[in-house]
Amino acid sequence: MGRIKTRKVKAVTMDLLEEHRERFDADFEQNKVRVSELTGVESKKLRNIIAGYITRLIKSESN
């Protein structure tokens, strides 16, 4: 079982995927940089959680 994502993390992730889906892929490190560029998230932990969630969603779509 994984960690539960907060409503804010899910909302930010869905907004990013709706607007910039083509900029994200299954590579966490690349997604981390793009989340920093596209959002005003200052917290490293929150940025990593969002990037990890995006990576997980992209990987599950490709399977």
PyMOL commands that place a pseudoatom at each C-alpha (Angstrom):
pseudoatom trace, name=CA, resn=MET, resi=1, chain=A, elem=C, hetatm=0, pos=[0.000, 0.000, 0.000]
pseudoatom trace, name=CA, resn=GLY, resi=2, chain=A, elem=C, hetatm=0, pos=[1.189, 3.470, -0.846]
pseudoatom trace, name=CA, resn=ARG, resi=3, chain=A, elem=C, hetatm=0, pos=[0.919, 6.775, 0.887]
pseudoatom trace, name=CA, resn=ILE, resi=4, chain=A, elem=C, hetatm=0, pos=[-2.304, 8.725, 0.603]
pseudoatom trace, name=CA, resn=LYS, resi=5, chain=A, elem=C, hetatm=0, pos=[-2.038, 11.909, -1.468]
pseudoatom trace, name=CA, resn=THR, resi=6, chain=A, elem=C, hetatm=0, pos=[-3.649, 15.076, -0.147]
pseudoatom trace, name=CA, resn=ARG, resi=7, chain=A, elem=C, hetatm=0, pos=[-6.332, 16.947, -2.040]
pseudoatom trace, name=CA, resn=LYS, resi=8, chain=A, elem=C, hetatm=0, pos=[-3.862, 19.733, -2.858]
pseudoatom trace, name=CA, resn=VAL, resi=9, chain=A, elem=C, hetatm=0, pos=[-1.317, 17.330, -4.362]
pseudoatom trace, name=CA, resn=LYS, resi=10, chain=A, elem=C, hetatm=0, pos=[-3.992, 15.688, -6.499]
pseudoatom trace, name=CA, resn=ALA, resi=11, chain=A, elem=C, hetatm=0, pos=[-5.394, 19.043, -7.643]
pseudoatom trace, name=CA, resn=VAL, resi=12, chain=A, elem=C, hetatm=0, pos=[-1.997, 20.463, -8.611]
pseudoatom trace, name=CA, resn=THR, resi=13, chain=A, elem=C, hetatm=0, pos=[-1.066, 17.231, -10.381]
pseudoatom trace, name=CA, resn=MET, resi=14, chain=A, elem=C, hetatm=0, pos=[-4.287, 17.102, -12.386]
pseudoatom trace, name=CA, resn=ASP, resi=15, chain=A, elem=C, hetatm=0, pos=[-3.926, 20.771, -13.380]
pseudoatom trace, name=CA, resn=LEU, resi=16, chain=A, elem=C, hetatm=0, pos=[-0.363, 20.179, -14.552]
pseudoatom trace, name=CA, resn=LEU, resi=17, chain=A, elem=C, hetatm=0, pos=[-1.332, 17.090, -16.533]
pseudoatom trace, name=CA, resn=GLU, resi=18, chain=A, elem=C, hetatm=0, pos=[-4.285, 18.865, -18.172]
pseudoatom trace, name=CA, resn=GLU, resi=19, chain=A, elem=C, hetatm=0, pos=[-2.201, 21.842, -19.274]
pseudoatom trace, name=CA, resn=HIS, resi=20, chain=A, elem=C, hetatm=0, pos=[1.269, 20.323, -19.837]
pseudoatom trace, name=CA, resn=ARG, resi=21, chain=A, elem=C, hetatm=0, pos=[0.892, 16.560, -20.339]
pseudoatom trace, name=CA, resn=GLU, resi=22, chain=A, elem=C, hetatm=0, pos=[3.337, 16.501, -23.263]
pseudoatom trace, name=CA, resn=ARG, resi=23, chain=A, elem=C, hetatm=0, pos=[6.133, 17.915, -21.070]
pseudoatom trace, name=CA, resn=PHE, resi=24, chain=A, elem=C, hetatm=0, pos=[6.041, 14.997, -18.598]
pseudoatom trace, name=CA, resn=ASP, resi=25, chain=A, elem=C, hetatm=0, pos=[7.240, 11.424, -19.043]
pseudoatom trace, name=CA, resn=ALA, resi=26, chain=A, elem=C, hetatm=0, pos=[8.069, 8.357, -16.960]
pseudoatom trace, name=CA, resn=ASP, resi=27, chain=A, elem=C, hetatm=0, pos=[11.383, 9.807, -15.706]
pseudoatom trace, name=CA, resn=PHE, resi=28, chain=A, elem=C, hetatm=0, pos=[11.099, 11.140, -12.142]
pseudoatom trace, name=CA, resn=GLU, resi=29, chain=A, elem=C, hetatm=0, pos=[14.197, 13.360, -12.345]
pseudoatom trace, name=CA, resn=GLN, resi=30, chain=A, elem=C, hetatm=0, pos=[12.918, 15.141, -15.455]
pseudoatom trace, name=CA, resn=ASN, resi=31, chain=A, elem=C, hetatm=0, pos=[9.455, 15.539, -13.937]
pseudoatom trace, name=CA, resn=LYS, resi=32, chain=A, elem=C, hetatm=0, pos=[10.974, 17.026, -10.792]
pseudoatom trace, name=CA, resn=VAL, resi=33, chain=A, elem=C, hetatm=0, pos=[12.649, 19.778, -12.806]
pseudoatom trace, name=CA, resn=ARG, resi=34, chain=A, elem=C, hetatm=0, pos=[9.506, 20.478, -14.813]
pseudoatom trace, name=CA, resn=VAL, resi=35, chain=A, elem=C, hetatm=0, pos=[7.327, 20.716, -11.704]
pseudoatom trace, name=CA, resn=SER, resi=36, chain=A, elem=C, hetatm=0, pos=[9.741, 23.317, -10.334]
pseudoatom trace, name=CA, resn=GLU, resi=37, chain=A, elem=C, hetatm=0, pos=[9.546, 25.300, -13.572]
pseudoatom trace, name=CA, resn=LEU, resi=38, chain=A, elem=C, hetatm=0, pos=[5.768, 25.161, -13.951]
pseudoatom trace, name=CA, resn=THR, resi=39, chain=A, elem=C, hetatm=0, pos=[4.654, 25.747, -10.362]
pseudoatom trace, name=CA, resn=GLY, resi=40, chain=A, elem=C, hetatm=0, pos=[5.502, 28.055, -7.528]
pseudoatom trace, name=CA, resn=VAL, resi=41, chain=A, elem=C, hetatm=0, pos=[6.065, 25.180, -5.109]
pseudoatom trace, name=CA, resn=GLU, resi=42, chain=A, elem=C, hetatm=0, pos=[8.940, 26.151, -2.836]
pseudoatom trace, name=CA, resn=SER, resi=43, chain=A, elem=C, hetatm=0, pos=[8.966, 23.028, -0.693]
pseudoatom trace, name=CA, resn=LYS, resi=44, chain=A, elem=C, hetatm=0, pos=[11.320, 20.325, -1.970]
pseudoatom trace, name=CA, resn=LYS, resi=45, chain=A, elem=C, hetatm=0, pos=[9.224, 17.618, -0.308]
pseudoatom trace, name=CA, resn=LEU, resi=46, chain=A, elem=C, hetatm=0, pos=[5.980, 18.805, -1.904]
pseudoatom trace, name=CA, resn=ARG, resi=47, chain=A, elem=C, hetatm=0, pos=[7.688, 19.142, -5.307]
pseudoatom trace, name=CA, resn=ASN, resi=48, chain=A, elem=C, hetatm=0, pos=[8.973, 15.573, -5.061]
pseudoatom trace, name=CA, resn=ILE, resi=49, chain=A, elem=C, hetatm=0, pos=[5.567, 14.220, -4.028]
pseudoatom trace, name=CA, resn=ILE, resi=50, chain=A, elem=C, hetatm=0, pos=[3.891, 15.927, -7.002]
pseudoatom trace, name=CA, resn=ALA, resi=51, chain=A, elem=C, hetatm=0, pos=[6.601, 14.750, -9.418]
pseudoatom trace, name=CA, resn=GLY, resi=52, chain=A, elem=C, hetatm=0, pos=[6.374, 11.204, -8.084]
pseudoatom trace, name=CA, resn=TYR, resi=53, chain=A, elem=C, hetatm=0, pos=[2.603, 11.162, -8.438]
pseudoatom trace, name=CA, resn=ILE, resi=54, chain=A, elem=C, hetatm=0, pos=[2.870, 12.442, -12.015]
pseudoatom trace, name=CA, resn=THR, resi=55, chain=A, elem=C, hetatm=0, pos=[5.474, 9.770, -12.786]
pseudoatom trace, name=CA, resn=ARG, resi=56, chain=A, elem=C, hetatm=0, pos=[3.265, 7.073, -11.319]
pseudoatom trace, name=CA, resn=LEU, resi=57, chain=A, elem=C, hetatm=0, pos=[0.236, 8.207, -13.340]
pseudoatom trace, name=CA, resn=ILE, resi=58, chain=A, elem=C, hetatm=0, pos=[2.223, 8.398, -16.593]
pseudoatom trace, name=CA, resn=LYS, resi=59, chain=A, elem=C, hetatm=0, pos=[3.667, 4.910, -16.018]
pseudoatom trace, name=CA, resn=SER, resi=60, chain=A, elem=C, hetatm=0, pos=[0.234, 3.442, -15.271]
pseudoatom trace, name=CA, resn=GLU, resi=61, chain=A, elem=C, hetatm=0, pos=[-1.188, 4.945, -18.484]
pseudoatom trace, name=CA, resn=SER, resi=62, chain=A, elem=C, hetatm=0, pos=[1.526, 3.346, -20.607]
pseudoatom trace, name=CA, resn=ASN, resi=63, chain=A, elem=C, hetatm=0, pos=[0.936, -0.155, -19.182]
for i in range(1, 63): cmd.bond("trace and resi %d" % i, "trace and resi %d" % (i + 1))
show_as sticks, trace
zoom trace
